[in-house]
Amino acid sequence: MFRYLMSMVAVACLCLGGCGGSDGSDGETSAKKDYPSFSIAVSEYPSWSTYFVADMKGKIDGEKGKIGPLEEKWGVDVVLKEVDYDTCLTLYGSGTVDASCQTNMDSLAPAIGRPSVAICPSSTSVSADGDIVVGIDSVDELKDHVTYGLEKSVAQFAWTRCLEKLGYDPADFEFKNMDPAAAAQAMQTGQENINSIQVWNPFVLQTLRTRDGAKVLFDSSLIPEEIIDMVVVGKDVLARPGGENFACCLIDALYQVNDDLGPALGKTLLNDSEAKEVVSKLSDEEKQTLVALGAKFSNLNAEDMARVVRATRFYRNADEGLALFNGKTFQNETTPMVTEFCVNNGIVDSKPSIGFDDDSAQLNFSTKYMERVKNGK
């Protein structure tokens, strides 16, 4: 149940119980100790690192007691807690933080003990997770080799589901637990017994760049919108004064940074030459935002980050996020399948009740806060 371990003015005062206001903009932070304070645990990964960029660009101030323009807009104090992904889940599940960035499958276990609301999707893996091989030319040949990756994780989920999509029985293949950073390093340095790894970006791109003969055997482009990166808030938090504003502020910050990325975001995967062309058309601000997005993540350059954000496709605005959560395929097919996979593979002991705009569900995929940010009220 671990995800990406590597994981980077003032306007009218608002009623604390609801969402509304005009657009925020970059500006100086100020101390506003009277605003209710809420915390979010964030680990380094492309669409989640938007919160670090929002802080860096002055849209929010992640330090407690200091207020950026978007926090002023929504009347809340957002406290950013930068931790690794495992700690994100632990802090959220224990109630130590009010919200966290987590995947759809990793949101299941915490929701059993802490009723949760997925307030928006931030991205989906459409090739960011892949099986990287050296000296293996076909999936059939893979049967004779061990694939190394993180067990009971999104990595194993993607590996298993891709094999199923390709018409194979995953039971005919061997998957062995190994830290993804260690697995990537082993392949990059040419350890003879490591010739198949299941990892995610930046490990995918770094390994392909570093190891001669390394190639992608298959990747998450086979399972679009099955791996969803989300922002999740405790149901108890939303019931507190200012809780709904907190949710809106988080969504607003996400979308404003997405706007600053401009045409770097898109739905078409890029090769090296295409990435270079896309970057050449970006404004200086867009390039700087793109590079900043990867600064904590892996220090990739603008061209590589252009490839990364396309492989980890962002839900750029409310319309795109609403389309996913309202989608019948996501509701009736994808989510039940992911849940059953997690139960059957021991990732969770039991499944929470799941709903869509259903306040009674233990894990509620809510469109309420995206709608309010979209409509400005």
C-alpha positions in Angstrom: 0.0 0.0 0.0 2.8 2.4 -0.8 2.9 4.7 -3.6 5.6 7.0 -4.9 8.3 7.1 -2.3 10.4 9.7 -4.3 9.0 11.1 -4.7 7.7 18.2 -4.9 -4.8 40.1 -3.4 -6.4 39.8 -0.6 -10.2 39.7 -1.4 -13.4 39.9 0.5 -13.6 37.8 3.7 -15.6 34.7 3.2 -18.1 32.8 5.3 -16.1 29.9 6.8 -18.7 27.3 6.1 -18.8 27.5 2.3 -16.7 28.2 -0.7 -16.6 31.3 -2.8 -14.6 34.4 -3.9 -12.7 35.7 -6.8 -9.5 34.3 -8.3 -6.3 34.5 -6.2 -3.0 35.7 -7.6 0.7 35.8 -6.6 1.5 38.2 -3.8 3.0 38.7 -0.4 2.1 36.5 2.5 0.8 37.9 5.8 0.1 36.6 9.3 -3.5 35.8 9.9 -3.7 33.9 13.1 -7.5 34.2 13.3 -8.0 31.9 10.3 -8.7 28.2 11.0 -5.6 26.1 10.3 -5.6 22.8 8.4 -2.8 20.5 7.4 -2.1 18.4 4.4 0.7 15.8 4.0 2.3 15.9 0.6 5.0 13.6 -0.9 7.0 14.3 -4.0 5.3 13.3 -7.2 4.4 15.4 -10.3 0.8 16.4 -9.7 1.2 16.5 -5.9 4.4 18.6 -6.1 2.1 21.4 -7.4 1.5 22.2 -3.8 5.2 22.8 -3.2 5.2 25.0 -6.4 2.1 26.9 -5.1 4.0 27.6 -1.9 7.2 28.6 -3.8 5.3 30.9 -6.1 3.5 32.6 -3.2 0.0 31.4 -4.0 -0.2 29.8 -0.6 2.1 29.9 2.4 2.6 26.5 3.8 3.9 27.7 7.1 1.4 27.8 10.0 0.2 31.3 10.8 1.2 32.7 7.4 -1.3 33.4 4.7 -0.9 33.5 0.9 -3.5 35.0 -1.5 -5.4 31.8 -2.0 -5.6 31.2 1.7 -6.9 34.8 2.1 -9.4 34.1 -0.6 -10.8 31.1 1.1 -10.3 32.3 4.7 -8.1 29.4 5.9 -4.5 28.7 6.9 -3.0 25.8 4.9 -0.1 24.0 6.5 2.1 21.9 4.2 3.8 18.9 5.6 6.4 17.5 3.3 7.0 13.8 4.0 7.6 10.5 2.1 4.6 8.7 0.8 4.4 6.0 3.4 4.4 8.7 6.1 1.6 10.5 4.2 -0.6 7.5 4.7 0.4 7.0 8.3 -0.2 10.6 9.3 -3.5 10.7 7.5 -4.8 7.3 8.9 -3.9 8.3 12.4 -5.7 11.7 12.1 -2.5 13.6 12.6 -3.1 15.6 9.4 -6.3 16.8 8.0 -5.7 15.8 4.4 -3.1 14.0 2.2 -2.2 13.1 -1.3 -2.9 9.4 -2.0 -3.8 7.1 -4.8 -7.3 5.6 -5.2 -6.1 2.1 -4.1 -4.1 3.5 -1.1 -7.2 5.4 0.1 -9.1 2.3 0.8 -7.4 1.2 4.0 -7.4 4.6 5.8 -11.0 5.1 5.0 -12.1 2.0 7.0 -10.9 3.7 10.2 -11.3 7.3 9.1 -14.2 8.1 6.8 -12.7 10.0 3.9 -13.6 12.2 1.0 -11.7 12.3 -2.3 -12.2 15.9 -3.2 -10.5 15.8 -6.6 -8.2 13.7 -8.8 -4.9 15.3 -9.6 -3.4 12.9 -12.2 -3.5 9.4 -13.7 -0.6 7.2 -14.8 -0.8 6.6 -18.5 2.8 5.3 -19.0 4.5 6.6 -15.8 4.6 3.0 -14.4 6.4 0.5 -16.5 8.2 -2.8 -16.7 11.8 -2.0 -17.8 13.8 -4.9 -19.1 17.3 -5.6 -20.4 17.9 -8.6 -22.7 14.3 -9.6 -22.8 12.5 -9.3 -26.1 9.0 -10.5 -25.3 6.5 -11.0 -22.5 6.8 -14.8 -23.1 10.5 -14.5 -22.3 9.7 -12.6 -19.1 8.4 -15.9 -17.6 12.0 -17.1 -17.3 13.0 -14.0 -15.3 12.2 -12.4 -11.9 10.6 -8.9 -12.0 11.7 -6.7 -9.0 9.4 -4.0 -7.6 7.4 -3.0 -4.5 5.0 -5.7 -3.4 1.4 -4.8 -2.4 1.7 -1.5 -4.1 0.7 0.4 -7.2 3.7 -1.1 -8.9 2.5 -4.6 -8.4 -1.0 -3.6 -9.3 0.2 -2.1 -12.6 2.4 -5.0 -13.4 -0.4 -7.6 -12.8 -3.1 -5.6 -14.6 -0.8 -5.1 -17.7 -0.2 -8.8 -17.9 -3.9 -9.5 -17.7 -4.6 -6.9 -20.4 -2.0 -8.6 -22.6 -3.8 -11.9 -22.2 -1.4 -13.5 -19.7 -1.9 -15.2 -16.4 0.2 -13.3 -13.8 0.6 -16.5 -11.8 2.9 -17.7 -14.6 5.4 -14.8 -13.8 7.5 -14.1 -10.7 7.4 -10.7 -8.9 9.8 -10.2 -6.1 9.8 -7.4 -3.5 12.5 -4.7 -3.8 12.6 -1.0 -3.1 12.0 0.8 -6.4 15.0 3.1 -6.0 17.2 0.1 -5.3 15.8 -1.9 -8.2 16.3 1.0 -10.6 19.9 1.6 -9.3 20.6 -2.1 -9.7 19.6 -2.1 -13.3 21.3 1.2 -14.1 24.6 -0.1 -12.7 24.3 -3.4 -14.6 23.8 -6.0 -11.9 23.5 -9.2 -13.8 20.6 -10.7 -11.9 18.4 -7.7 -12.4 17.0 -7.6 -15.9 13.3 -6.8 -15.2 12.0 -4.1 -12.9 8.6 -2.6 -12.4 9.0 1.1 -11.4 7.6 4.6 -11.9 8.9 7.9 -13.0 11.5 9.3 -12.5 13.0 5.8 -12.3 11.6 4.8 -15.6 13.1 7.7 -17.5 16.3 7.7 -15.5 16.9 4.0 -16.2 16.2 4.3 -19.9 18.6 7.2 -20.0 21.3 5.4 -18.0 21.3 1.7 -19.0 22.3 0.7 -22.5 19.7 -1.7 -23.9 17.0 -0.9 -21.4 13.5 -0.7 -22.8 9.9 -0.6 -21.8 8.3 -4.0 -22.2 4.8 -2.7 -21.2 3.5 0.2 -19.2 0.4 1.7 -17.6 -0.8 3.1 -21.0 -2.6 -0.3 -21.1 -4.7 0.6 -18.1 -5.8 4.2 -18.5 -7.5 5.8 -15.5 -7.0 2.8 -13.2 -4.2 4.4 -11.2 -5.6 7.7 -9.9 -3.6 10.2 -7.8 -6.0 12.2 -5.6 -6.4 14.7 -2.8 -8.2 13.2 0.2 -9.7 15.0 3.2 -11.1 13.5 6.4 -14.9 13.7 6.6 -14.5 15.0 10.1 -12.4 17.9 8.8 -15.0 19.0 6.3 -17.5 19.3 9.2 -15.3 21.7 11.1 -15.6 25.5 10.7 -13.7 26.4 7.5 -13.3 22.7 6.5 -15.1 23.1 3.2 -13.1 26.2 2.4 -9.9 24.2 3.1 -11.0 21.7 0.5 -11.7 24.4 -2.0 -8.4 26.1 -1.4 -6.5 22.9 -2.0 -8.3 22.4 -5.3 -7.9 26.0 -6.3 -4.1 25.9 -5.7 -3.8 22.8 -7.8 -5.6 24.3 -10.8 -3.8 27.6 -10.6 -0.4 25.9 -10.8 -1.8 23.8 -13.7 -2.7 27.0 -15.4 0.9 28.2 -15.0 2.1 25.1 -16.7 0.2 26.1 -19.9 0.7 23.8 -22.9 3.2 21.7 -21.0 0.2 19.7 -19.8 -1.7 17.7 -22.4 -3.0 14.3 -23.3 -0.5 13.3 -25.9 2.6 11.3 -24.8 5.9 12.8 -26.0 9.2 11.4 -27.3 12.4 13.4 -26.9 12.0 15.5 -30.1 8.4 16.2 -29.4 9.2 17.2 -25.8 11.8 19.6 -27.1 9.3 21.2 -29.5 6.7 21.6 -26.7 9.2 23.2 -24.4 10.4 25.6 -27.2 6.9 27.0 -27.3 6.5 27.6 -23.6 6.8 31.1 -22.0 9.6 31.7 -19.6 7.2 31.5 -16.7 5.8 28.2 -18.0 9.3 26.7 -18.3 10.2 27.9 -14.8 7.1 26.3 -13.4 7.7 23.1 -15.2 11.3 22.9 -13.9 10.1 23.9 -10.4 7.6 21.1 -10.4 10.5 18.6 -10.8 13.0 20.3 -8.5 12.1 18.3 -5.4 11.0 15.4 -7.5 14.2 14.5 -9.4 15.9 17.6 -10.8 15.0 16.6 -14.4 15.3 19.3 -17.0 12.4 21.0 -18.8 12.3 18.5 -21.7 12.3 15.5 -19.4 9.7 17.0 -17.2 7.5 17.7 -20.2 7.6 13.9 -20.8 6.9 13.2 -17.2 3.8 15.3 -16.9 2.4 13.8 -20.0 3.1 10.3 -18.7 1.4 11.3 -15.5 -1.5 13.0 -17.1 -2.9 15.9 -15.0 -6.6 16.6 -14.4 -5.9 20.2 -15.3 -9.2 21.8 -14.2 -12.5 21.1 -12.6 -14.1 20.0 -15.9 -11.5 17.2 -16.3 -11.8 16.1 -12.6 -15.6 16.1 -12.7 -15.6 14.1 -15.9 -13.6 11.3 -14.1 -15.6 11.2 -10.9 -18.9 11.4 -12.8 -17.9 8.8 -15.3 -19.9 5.6 -15.3 -16.8 3.5 -16.2 -14.9 4.9 -13.3 -17.9 4.4 -10.9 -19.2 1.0 -12.1 -16.1 -0.8 -13.5 -12.8 0.7 -12.5 -13.4 1.4 -8.8 -15.0 -2.0 -8.0 -12.2 -3.7 -9.9 -9.4 -1.8 -8.1 -11.1 -2.5 -4.8 -11.5 -6.2 -5.4 -7.8 -6.4 -6.5 -6.7 -4.9 -3.3 -8.7 -7.3 -1.2 -7.7 -10.3 -3.2 -4.0 -9.4 -3.0 -3.9 -8.7 0.7 -3.4 -4.9 0.2 -6.4 -4.3 2.4 -8.1 -6.8 4.8 -11.6 -5.6 3.9 -13.1 -3.0 1.7 -14.7 0.2 2.9 -18.1 1.3 1.7 -17.6 3.4 -1.4 -19.8 6.0 -2.8 -20.0 8.8 -5.3 -21.4 12.0 -3.8 -22.6 9.8 -1.0 -22.0 11.3 2.4 -22.7 8.0 4.1 -19.9 6.2 2.4 -16.6 5.5 4.2 -14.8 6.6 1.0 -16.8 9.2 -0.9 -15.7 10.5 -4.3 -17.2 14.0 -4.1 -17.7 16.4 -6.9 -19.0 19.1 -4.5 -15.8 21.0 -4.0 -14.6 20.9 -7.6 -18.1 22.3 -8.6 -17.7 25.1 -6.1 -14.3 26.1 -7.2 -15.5 26.0 -10.8 -18.5 28.2 -10.1 -16.7 30.5 -7.6 -19.4 30.1 -4.9 
